Every structure is written in structure tokens, then in C-alpha cells.
Amino acid sequence: MECVRTWLTKQPSLVSAPVDCTLKSGSVRRWSPLFVASNHLRDLGKVKALVEAGADLNNSDWGTHWPSEDYAINAYFIERGIDVNQPSYLGFHGVGVTGLDSFFLMLNNGLDPNSAWPYNGESLLHVQARHDDDTHLARAHALIQAGSNVNVQALSGLDDEPIMDNEHFVQFGRETPLHFAARLGNIRQVRLLLAHGANPALQTVSRLSDPRQMLDWPMDVAALMWPKKSFQQLVFEPYDGETPLDMAVREGHEHIAQVLRSHRA
């Protein structure tokens, strides 16, 4: 920590000097000193040294340091006035890169329970519905209690609602968290969502084209942590649509289909 303070005294511009790093996968990530201190080293002393030297708490890049896996670092960031709703270095859903203790800390300090990735409409609740373990169930329940819309729908991928080619789980336009849970076989998430007002009659309106096709992205894009010269959208095609029950049946999740049929009856 003292070395960091000494370097920053000698050359203050180092506090905001990002470096583009090429990973083994070939992808490029943009890392700042504060990102390294908070997420790689998880060193509160070095984080404090950087922040006190002027490191930007609310980074406009999607490669922001927020949040850390370390609760104490996150508590310090919040004490210093960080925007808890800024996107994380893995996209918008920063709750997925830290523990439950930090998640509740964020929720108690202004986390928007209806945050959604702007380029596909996938919400925080969608993200929890991907998995059926205790941690994701706890997050889902807490988000619902905080006011998350259980019937939020992803973008359609049609017309003026394009979906960006990116790492996500939206395969059908207008999917709800219940669609996610039913399609992926997560019965506890299905029961939780139904118990809190999820509508099993909502239908999708489109699906990914088969074979997969892409077009140039038609809109402006906020800065992402992986520098790219161009972005593409996935091509979706309209179809008759499916309810969560339809998806459960198609995927062979009969135990989930039975729960959905019973709820409908």
C-alpha cells in the first residue's frame, strides 16, 4: 500500500491508467488500477490509496471495478458514495460476481431491483431464474420483496427491439423469468415465481433464427469493457409463441409441467 501511495505521489496520472489485457481466450479486457486492487488483489488498503488519490468511483466504462468479491471493499465504496447501480465488469448484473452479504448490502443501499441489460432486456430476476441453488433463490426472493417485476419480459429481437450478440440466455423474444426457469428445468425457481404472482399464460413472440444469423447493430452502444470496433445483432424470427408450460413440455421437464398445470387449474 505504501508503494502505491509513493508511485501516485510521483506520478498522479497512474491512478486512472487503464491497460488492455488479452486473455488466454483471445478476448480483450480493459483493467484499471482500481479494478486490479478491488477485484484481483481484493486489497482494501490499496483500494483506499487509489480512491484517496482520485480514482473514479463511478467508472463510465463497463469494465468498472464494481463490485468486489470482498464485502469490506464494497462497504468502503458505498461509504464513499459509489453508484451501486453502475454496471459490473461482467455486464449489468453486478450481483452475480459477489457474495450474498454484498448483495444485501447493495440492496439496502439503493440497488434497483428492476435493473435490466439494455441490449436484450434481461433483468436481475431473469439472471436469478437461470439457476436453482439456494443462493440464486435467496437473491430472487429478496429482489421480489424489494419490488422486482416478476412478469418482466425480455426484448423481442424484432423491429425496433434488437438483441445484441453477447453472452446471454435470451433465446425467445419476450421471455419472462418464469420462461427461463421452466426452459432450464429450475423447479424451485418456478415455484417461487408462481407463489409471487408470475403469470404462466404469458407467451413468447419470437425465437432465434436457425441457422443463427447476425446483422450490423443499428444503435449506439455505451462503452463496454471489451473494446470492439463493431457490434452485431442476433436475428430473431416471429413464431406462434410459447407459454412456460409449452417450454417445460418441449424440454422434457415433466415435473415442472405438472406444477404449471396444477397452477393453471
Secondary structure as GFF3:
##gff-version 3
##sequence-region A 1 265
A	DSSP	alpha_helix	2	10	.	.	.	ID=ss1
A	DSSP	three_ten_helix	12	16	.	.	.	ID=ss2
A	DSSP	beta_strand	19	22	.	.	.	ID=ss3
A	DSSP	beta_strand	28	31	.	.	.	ID=ss4
A	DSSP	alpha_helix	33	35	.	.	.	ID=ss5
A	DSSP	pi_helix	36	40	.	.	.	ID=ss6
A	DSSP	alpha_helix	44	52	.	.	.	ID=ss7
A	DSSP	alpha_helix	71	79	.	.	.	ID=ss8
A	DSSP	three_ten_helix	94	97	.	.	.	ID=ss9
A	DSSP	alpha_helix	100	107	.	.	.	ID=ss10
A	DSSP	alpha_helix	124	129	.	.	.	ID=ss11
A	DSSP	alpha_helix	134	145	.	.	.	ID=ss12
A	DSSP	beta_strand	163	164	.	.	.	ID=ss13
A	DSSP	beta_strand	172	173	.	.	.	ID=ss14
A	DSSP	alpha_helix	177	184	.	.	.	ID=ss15
A	DSSP	alpha_helix	187	195	.	.	.	ID=ss16
A	DSSP	beta_strand	206	208	.	.	.	ID=ss17
A	DSSP	beta_strand	214	216	.	.	.	ID=ss18
A	DSSP	beta_strand	232	234	.	.	.	ID=ss19
A	DSSP	beta_strand	236	238	.	.	.	ID=ss20
A	DSSP	alpha_helix	244	250	.	.	.	ID=ss21
A	DSSP	alpha_helix	254	264	.	.	.	ID=ss22
###
